[in-house]
């Protein structure tokens, strides 16, 4: 299930998203095109223990993340930067990023930044 992070814009925004109920299934993050950086940290349900994650630029939303992903071990805070053209959909323009958790119903913490 895609997470809508593009309909509301603030210069700095922090969001928590509950991941797919099946470990390894991707959630599409739709990010407002004015954001240029995003930081991601994954926690297990309960928000106490760190969890591993997989990140990909493309993928199926709500299905197993594809082979072309970058795996990150538990406890990592990662940063992605966006440049170039964003996607255009019927309901808006956005950046797209696919994230999967190592456990069921993990929590993804997201910090979005406007500036480089």
Secondary structure, DSSP 8 states (H G I E B T S, - for coil): --EEESSS--SEEEEEEE--SSTTBEEEEEEETT--EEEEEEE-TTS-SB--EEEESS--TTSB--SS-EEE-TT-EEEEE--S--EEETTEEEEEEEEEESSTT-EEEEEEES--
